[in-house]
């Protein structure tokens, strides 16, 4: 997938300082790929998804719990073990940065013991010559935070640098800081965190210039429309006393700039910078969940598993949660995102009504606590139908294999049919009562469900619809049997995925997103209209639900989704 490519976007956020006075001069060098706009376009669908999620979380006042992100602290000393920075200085700097990251529902914490590296050459670090040697100390699946006495870069010196997320190479899970840029007069570290979670400088980094009127704000500058166009601020255009902009630059349309010197991602004097914009906070939230959500502490980490029982006709969803944490001795579960602890058991069970819910787990090992939020982990949508009839359509090719039955809540068989001794389409109609729960079960004596024959005369399938033609369920692949629960109120809730899965946009041009209601699918397979397998993927996390279809030819396709041994097949069109 595109988002798993190794990025060449290695953003070196570099605040140069004078080699004699060792003071920052506010100059920065950023190295980005030539195809930055292409990369941003490729990211846009996922960014939109998580940004929308962020604002829904913020505006709906769902869980305010903050996800703690582990970092491995590496302090480089000279050969004698001496360093120019204290642990307290670093921790204070980190605490200050976390106060600003909190608006993105993120927080950095130091995992395990500090790694001291006694090496005089690395202590006076040259980013051109010594990078590989420094990064040989990296710990995998975690943010590696290095502190050195100086960072030489070309003919100058830098306060710090990091890399954008998106690379599969953990070589770049790094932030390097200069000890001399730690303290109350600096906010370089929080600036670097911004870049680590994919924020650009407000003036852009090799991107097109943003217009003052904002008409190109989505494709220029920092790609954020709530930050004004920035001509690249400096101490010569922004006063470090009153933080007012005094420049007279105009944009390419001739309009004078009115930048915001208070944003952390500007080059205004650091004393002026004290915030990220709302869209900046949302983008950091999105970038973490897209690119950095694999960070974990090996000795102390939050993890969860869950098992979803089929929703019943009373519109209840039962979820069994299982603790998958490392070194946890006590647990606090907020399973519905209201900031109230619901359970302190290790493996609780919760009964959900329809809705979208964050799940947060806080663990303790007796001396430390750790929290991780799983946003919109439960997405359970009720589908209510008013109908007095259910229609069944069965398309048969293999003869004398398939039978079916419809039973009521007492297990009484009300309708039954098959086996079929003629190929083709067979239609049936069921009269149903209100406030009754039914189960439709289809059987296949050969154990292969309804076979696919795309390349000859079509595909075997069955589908259930309401009298208005609204789809309840359809499937082909179910082995020896599968059952679908049907109610006059909640027709599509069952253990066979049903309407819990949708595709959007459909028809599609570039990307198509799998949207689920209450249980993420395990895997998917895509077939063309002739039954040829085009693509298949095991779904590990949310990123895998966004499918790149730009190389697909125009036409009709089928996607088979499997979850918990149940499956569903949906159609989509590439236009």
C-alpha positions in Angstrom: 0.0 0.0 0.0 1.1 3.5 -0.7 1.3 4.5 2.9 3.8 1.8 3.6 6.3 3.0 1.1 9.6 4.1 2.4 9.4 7.9 2.5 12.1 10.0 1.1 10.6 12.8 3.1 13.2 13.1 5.8 12.4 16.4 7.4 15.5 17.8 9.1 14.1 20.5 11.3 17.2 22.5 11.7 17.6 25.6 13.8 21.1 26.9 13.1 23.0 28.7 15.7 26.2 30.8 15.5 29.3 28.6 15.9 31.0 31.2 18.2 28.2 32.4 20.4 26.3 29.1 20.2 23.0 30.9 19.9 20.2 30.0 17.5 19.9 32.4 14.5 16.5 31.1 13.5 17.6 29.7 10.2 16.2 26.3 9.1 17.0 23.8 6.4 14.4 21.2 5.5 15.0 18.4 3.0 11.9 17.0 1.4 11.3 14.9 -1.7 10.5 16.4 -5.1 7.2 14.5 -5.2 5.8 16.0 -1.9 2.5 17.0 -3.5 2.0 13.5 -4.8 2.7 12.1 -1.4 0.3 14.5 0.2 -2.4 13.6 -2.3 -1.9 9.9 -1.6 -2.3 10.6 2.1 -5.3 12.7 1.8 -8.0 10.1 2.2 -6.6 8.7 5.4 -5.9 12.2 6.8 -9.5 13.2 6.1 -10.8 10.1 7.9 -8.7 10.6 11.1 -9.1 14.4 11.1 -12.9 14.0 11.0 -12.6 11.4 13.8 -10.5 13.9 15.8 -13.1 16.7 15.6 -15.9 14.3 16.3 -14.1 13.2 19.4 -13.4 16.8 20.3 -16.8 18.2 19.6 -18.9 15.4 21.0 -16.9 15.4 24.2 -16.1 11.7 24.0 -13.2 10.3 26.0 -10.7 13.0 26.9 -8.1 10.3 27.8 -4.7 10.9 26.4 -2.7 8.2 24.6 0.7 7.9 26.1 3.4 7.3 23.5 6.6 5.6 24.6 10.0 7.1 23.9 13.5 5.6 24.6 15.8 8.3 26.0 19.4 8.2 24.9 21.8 10.6 26.5 25.2 10.9 24.8 28.2 11.8 27.0 31.8 12.5 26.3 34.3 9.7 26.9 34.4 10.4 30.6 30.6 10.2 31.0 30.1 13.9 31.3 27.1 15.7 29.7 26.0 19.3 29.5 22.3 18.6 30.3 20.7 17.2 33.4 17.9 14.7 33.6 15.7 17.2 35.3 16.2 19.7 32.4 15.1 17.0 29.9 12.1 15.9 31.9 11.0 19.5 32.4 11.3 20.2 28.7 9.3 17.0 28.0 6.6 18.0 30.5 6.3 21.4 28.8 6.0 19.8 25.3 3.3 17.4 26.6 1.2 20.3 27.8 0.8 21.4 24.2 0.6 17.8 22.7 -2.4 17.2 25.0 -4.7 19.0 22.6 -4.0 16.2 20.1 -4.8 13.6 22.8 -1.2 12.6 22.8 1.6 12.5 25.4 5.2 11.3 25.3 6.6 9.3 28.3 10.1 7.8 28.9 10.1 4.1 28.7 12.4 2.0 30.8 15.9 3.1 31.9 17.9 5.8 30.2 20.5 4.6 27.7 23.8 6.5 28.3 26.2 6.4 25.3 29.8 7.4 26.2 31.3 8.5 23.0 33.2 11.8 22.4 32.7 11.7 18.7 28.9 11.3 19.0 28.8 13.8 21.9 29.9 16.4 19.3 27.6 14.9 16.7 28.0 15.5 13.0 24.7 14.6 11.3 26.5 13.9 8.0 29.2 11.6 9.2 27.9 10.1 12.5 24.2 9.4 11.9 24.6 5.7 11.2 26.7 5.2 14.4 24.2 7.1 16.5 21.2 5.3 15.1 22.8 1.9 15.8 21.6 2.5 19.4 17.9 2.6 18.2 15.4 0.5 19.9 12.7 -0.9 17.6 9.0 0.0 17.7 9.5 3.1 19.8 10.5 6.8 19.5 14.2 7.1 20.0 15.0 10.5 21.6 18.7 11.5 21.5 20.4 14.3 23.4 23.9 15.4 22.2 26.1 18.3 23.0 26.0 19.7 19.5 24.6 18.9 16.1 26.9 19.9 13.3 25.2 20.2 9.9 27.2 21.4 6.9 28.8 24.7 7.9 26.4 25.3 10.8 24.9 23.8 13.9 21.4 22.7 14.6 19.1 22.6 17.6 17.4 19.4 16.5 15.8 17.4 13.8 13.4 14.6 13.1 11.6 12.8 10.3 8.1 12.6 9.0 6.1 9.5 9.7 5.4 7.1 6.8 8.5 5.1 6.4 8.6 1.3 7.1 12.3 1.7 8.0 12.5 2.2 11.7 15.8 3.8 11.2 13.8 7.1 11.1 11.9 6.7 14.4 14.2 9.4 15.8 14.4 12.9 17.2 17.9 14.3 17.9 18.2 17.3 20.2 21.1 19.7 21.0 21.6 20.1 24.8 22.1 23.8 24.4 18.6 24.2 23.0 16.9 22.9 26.1 15.5 25.4 28.6 12.8 27.9 29.3 13.8 30.2 26.4 13.5 27.4 23.8 10.6 25.3 22.5 12.5 23.3 19.9 11.4 20.0 21.3 7.7 20.6 20.9 8.5 22.0 17.4 10.2 18.7 16.6 7.3 16.7 17.9 5.1 18.6 15.5 7.3 17.5 12.6 7.5 13.9 14.0 3.7 13.8 13.7 3.8 15.3 10.2 3.4 19.0 10.6 5.2 21.3 8.1 6.5 24.7 8.8 3.8 27.3 8.4 5.7 28.7 5.4 5.9 25.3 3.9 8.9 23.0 3.1 9.5 23.1 -0.6 5.7 23.3 -1.2 4.0 26.0 -3.4 3.5 29.3 -1.7 0.2 29.8 0.1 -1.9 32.8 -1.0 -3.0 35.2 1.7 -6.7 34.7 0.6 -6.4 31.0 1.4 -7.7 29.8 -2.0 -4.8 27.2 -2.3 -4.4 26.4 1.4 -5.1 22.7 0.9 -2.2 22.3 -1.6 0.3 24.9 -0.5 2.3 26.0 2.5 1.7 23.7 5.4 -1.5 22.3 3.9 -3.5 23.6 6.8 -6.3 26.1 6.1 -6.5 27.5 9.7 -2.9 28.8 9.6 -2.5 32.1 7.7 -0.1 32.3 4.8 3.5 32.8 6.1 6.3 34.4 4.1 8.9 32.7 6.4 9.2 34.7 9.6 12.4 35.5 11.4 13.7 37.7 14.2 14.1 40.5 11.6 10.3 40.6 10.9 8.9 39.6 14.2 9.7 41.5 17.4 10.8 39.3 20.4 9.4 41.9 22.7 5.8 42.3 21.5 5.8 39.5 18.9 4.2 41.7 16.2 4.9 41.2 12.6 6.6 44.1 10.9 7.4 42.7 7.5 6.1 44.2 4.2 6.1 41.1 2.0 3.3 40.4 -0.3 2.1 37.1 -1.8 2.2 36.2 -5.5 -1.2 37.8 -6.0 0.0 41.1 -4.4 -1.7 40.8 -1.0 0.3 41.7 2.1 1.0 38.8 4.5 -0.7 38.7 7.9 1.0 35.7 9.5 0.6 34.2 13.0 3.9 34.4 14.9 2.5 32.4 17.8 2.4 29.0 16.0 5.0 26.5 17.1 5.7 25.7 13.4 6.8 29.2 12.4 10.3 30.7 12.4 9.2 33.5 14.7 11.3 34.1 17.8 10.7 31.2 20.1 9.5 33.4 22.9 6.5 34.2 20.7 5.5 30.6 19.9 3.0 29.0 22.2 0.4 26.9 20.2 -0.6 24.6 17.4 -3.6 25.4 15.4 -6.8 23.3 15.7 -6.1 21.7 12.3 -2.5 21.2 13.4 -3.7 19.3 16.5 -6.0 17.2 14.3 -3.2 16.4 11.8 -0.9 15.3 14.6 -3.6 13.0 15.9 -4.1 11.6 12.4 -0.4 11.1 11.7 0.0 9.2 15.0 -2.8 6.8 14.2 -1.7 6.4 10.5 2.0 6.1 11.0 3.2 5.9 14.6 0.6 3.7 16.3 3.1 0.7 16.5 5.1 2.5 19.2 5.2 0.4 22.3 7.3 -0.1 25.5 8.7 -3.6 25.6 8.5 -3.9 29.4 5.2 -2.0 30.1 2.5 -1.6 27.4 -1.2 -1.4 26.9 -2.9 -3.8 24.6 -6.4 -5.1 24.1 -8.2 -7.9 22.3 -12.0 -8.3 21.9 -14.6 -10.9 20.9 -17.9 -9.7 19.6 -21.0 -11.8 20.0 -23.7 -11.5 17.3 -26.2 -8.7 18.1 -29.5 -10.0 19.2 -33.0 -9.0 18.2 -33.3 -6.6 21.1 -30.5 -4.5 19.6 -27.8 -5.5 22.1 -24.1 -6.0 21.2 -22.1 -8.0 23.7 -18.3 -7.5 23.6 -15.8 -9.6 25.6 -12.6 -7.6 26.2 -9.3 -9.3 26.9 -6.3 -7.6 28.4 -3.3 -8.0 26.1 -1.0 -5.7 28.0 2.6 -6.2 29.2 3.3 -6.2 33.0 -0.1 -5.0 34.1 -1.2 -5.7 37.7 -4.4 -3.6 37.7 -6.8 -2.3 35.1 -9.2 0.5 34.6 -11.5 0.2 31.6 -13.6 3.1 30.1 -15.4 1.2 27.5 -17.8 3.9 26.3 -15.7 7.0 26.1 -17.4 9.0 28.9 -14.3 9.3 31.1 -15.9 7.1 33.8 -14.3 3.9 34.8 -16.6 1.1 34.0 -14.6 -2.0 35.0 -11.6 -2.9 37.0 -11.5 -6.5 36.0 -8.8 -7.8 33.7 -11.2 -9.1 31.1 -14.6 -7.5 31.3 -17.7 -8.0 29.2 -19.9 -5.1 28.2 -23.4 -4.9 26.6 -23.6 -2.0 24.0 -26.5 -0.1 22.7 -26.1 1.3 19.1 -23.5 4.0 18.9 -19.8 4.8 18.4 -17.6 4.4 21.4 -14.0 5.1 22.3 -12.3 2.4 24.5 -9.6 3.5 26.9 -7.5 1.2 29.1 -5.3 2.4 31.9 -2.9 -0.2 33.5 -0.7 -0.1 36.5 2.3 -2.2 37.5 2.3 -1.0 41.0 4.5 2.0 40.5 3.6 3.4 37.1 0.4 3.9 35.2 -0.1 4.0 31.4 -3.2 4.8 29.3 -4.0 4.1 25.7 -7.1 5.2 23.9 -8.6 3.2 21.0 -10.7 5.8 19.2 -14.1 4.7 17.9 -13.2 1.1 18.7 -16.9 0.1 18.8 -19.0 1.3 15.9 -22.4 -0.3 16.3 -25.1 1.0 14.1 -28.7 0.0 14.4 -30.6 -0.7 11.2 -34.4 -0.6 11.7 -36.7 -1.9 9.0 -40.4 -1.8 8.8 -41.6 -4.6 6.7 -44.1 -7.4 6.7 -42.4 -9.6 4.1 -38.9 -10.9 3.5 -37.8 -11.9 0.0 -35.3 -14.7 -0.8 -33.5 -15.0 -4.1 -31.3 -18.0 -4.7 -29.2 -18.5 -7.9 -28.2 -22.1 -8.4 -25.8 -23.8 -10.7 -24.8 -27.0 -8.8 -27.9 -29.1 -8.4 -29.3 -30.9 -5.4 -26.8 -29.4 -2.9 -28.6 -26.5 -1.2 -31.5 -26.3 1.2 -32.8 -23.6 3.6 -35.2 -22.9 6.4 -36.8 -20.0 8.2 -37.5 -20.5 11.9 -39.2 -18.4 14.6 -37.9 -17.5 18.0 -39.1 -20.9 19.3 -37.2 -22.9 16.7 -40.3 -23.8 14.7 -39.7 -24.1 11.0 -42.1 -21.7 9.2 -40.6 -22.0 5.7 -38.2 -24.3 4.0 -37.0 -25.0 0.5 -34.6 -26.9 -1.7 -32.8 -28.9 -2.8 -32.9 -27.5 -6.4 -32.9 -29.7 -9.4 -32.9 -26.8 -11.9 -30.3 -24.2 -12.5 -31.0 -20.5 -12.4 -32.9 -18.0 -10.2 -35.4 -19.2 -7.6 -37.5 -16.6 -5.7 -39.4 -17.0 -2.4 -41.5 -14.7 -0.2 -42.0 -15.0 3.6 -44.7 -13.3 5.6 -43.4 -12.2 9.0 -44.9 -10.7 12.1 -44.0 -7.7 14.1 -41.9 -8.0 17.2 -40.7 -11.4 16.3 -37.2 -12.8 15.9 -36.4 -15.1 13.0 -33.4 -17.1 11.9 -32.7 -17.9 8.3 -30.3 -20.8 7.7 -29.0 -22.0 4.4 -27.2 -25.4 4.0 -24.8 -26.8 1.4 -24.3 -30.6 1.4 -21.0 -30.3 -0.4 -19.6 -27.9 2.2 -18.5 -25.3 -0.3 -21.3 -22.8 0.0 -22.4 -21.3 -3.3 -19.6 -21.7 -5.8 -18.2 -18.9 -8.0 -18.5 -19.3 -11.8 -17.7 -15.8 -12.9 -15.9 -16.9 -16.0 -18.8 -19.0 -17.3 -22.4 -18.3 -16.5 -22.2 -16.2 -13.4 -22.0 -16.9 -9.7 -24.2 -18.8 -7.3 -25.5 -16.6 -4.5 -28.4 -15.9 -2.3 -29.9 -12.7 -0.9 -32.5 -11.6 1.5 -34.4 -8.3 1.0 -37.3 -6.4 2.5 -40.5 -6.0 0.5 -39.2 -2.5 -0.5 -36.1 -4.2 -1.9 -33.7 -3.1 0.9 -30.8 -5.6 1.2 -30.7 -7.5 4.4 -27.9 -10.0 3.6 -26.2 -11.7 0.6 -23.4 -14.2 0.4 -21.8 -17.0 -1.6 -19.1 -18.5 0.5 -20.3 -20.1 3.8 -19.1 -23.7 3.9 -21.8 -26.2 5.1 -24.2 -23.6 6.5 -24.7 -20.1 7.8 -27.4 -18.4 9.8 -28.8 -14.9 9.6 -30.9 -13.4 12.4 -33.9 -11.4 11.2 -36.2 -9.2 13.2 -39.0 -6.9 12.0 -37.1 -4.2 13.8 -33.4 -5.1 13.3 -33.0 -7.1 10.2 -29.3 -6.8 9.4 -27.8 -7.6 12.8 -26.1 -11.0 12.8 -22.8 -12.8 12.8 -22.4 -12.7 9.1 -21.3 -9.1 8.7 -24.5 -8.1 6.7 -24.9 -4.4 6.5 -22.2 -3.8 9.1 -19.9 -3.3 6.2 -20.1 -0.6 3.5 -17.8 0.8 0.8 -17.3 4.5 0.1 -17.1 6.2 -2.2 -18.9 3.9 -4.6 -18.3 4.4 -7.5 -14.7 5.2 -6.9 -11.8 6.9 -8.8 -8.7 6.7 -6.6 -9.4 5.1 -3.3 -12.2 3.1 -1.7 -12.7 2.8 2.1 -14.2 -0.2 3.9 -16.4 1.1 6.7 -17.5 -1.3 9.5 -20.1 -0.9 12.2 -18.9 -3.0 15.1 -16.1 -5.4 14.1 -13.2 -4.8 11.8 -12.8 -7.5 9.1 -9.9 -10.0 9.2 -9.1 -9.9 5.5 -10.5 -9.1 2.1 -10.1 -10.4 -1.5 -11.0 -8.5 -4.6 -12.2 -10.2 -7.8 -13.0 -8.8 -11.2 -16.2 -9.6 -13.1 -14.6 -12.7 -14.6 -13.7 -14.1 -11.1 -10.0 -13.4 -11.3 -8.3 -12.5 -8.0 -7.0 -9.0 -8.3 -5.8 -8.3 -4.7 -6.0 -9.8 -1.2 -4.9 -8.5 2.1 -4.9 -9.4 5.8 -6.3 -6.5 7.7 -3.9 -5.6 10.6 -5.1 -2.1 11.4 -7.3 0.7 10.2 -4.8 1.7 7.5 -5.5 -1.5 5.6 -9.2 -0.5 5.2 -8.2 2.2 2.6 -7.7 0.5 -0.8 -5.8 2.1 -3.6 -7.8 1.4 -6.8 -6.0 3.9 -9.1 -4.5 1.1 -11.2 -7.8 -0.8 -11.6 -9.5 -0.7 -14.9 -13.0 0.8 -15.2 -15.8 -1.7 -14.4 -17.5 -3.8 -11.8 -15.6 -5.6 -9.0 -16.5 -7.8 -6.1 -14.8 -7.6 -2.6 -15.1 -10.5 -0.2 -14.8 -9.5 3.4 -14.1 -12.1 6.2 -14.5 -11.6 9.9 -14.7 -14.1 12.7 -15.2 -16.9 10.1 -18.2 -15.0 8.6 -18.0 -13.3 5.3 -19.8 -11.0 3.0 -19.4 -10.0 -0.7 -20.0 -6.5 -1.9 -20.0 -4.9 -5.3 -18.2 -1.7 -6.3 -17.6 0.2 -9.5 -14.4 1.9 -10.8 -15.5 4.9 -12.9 
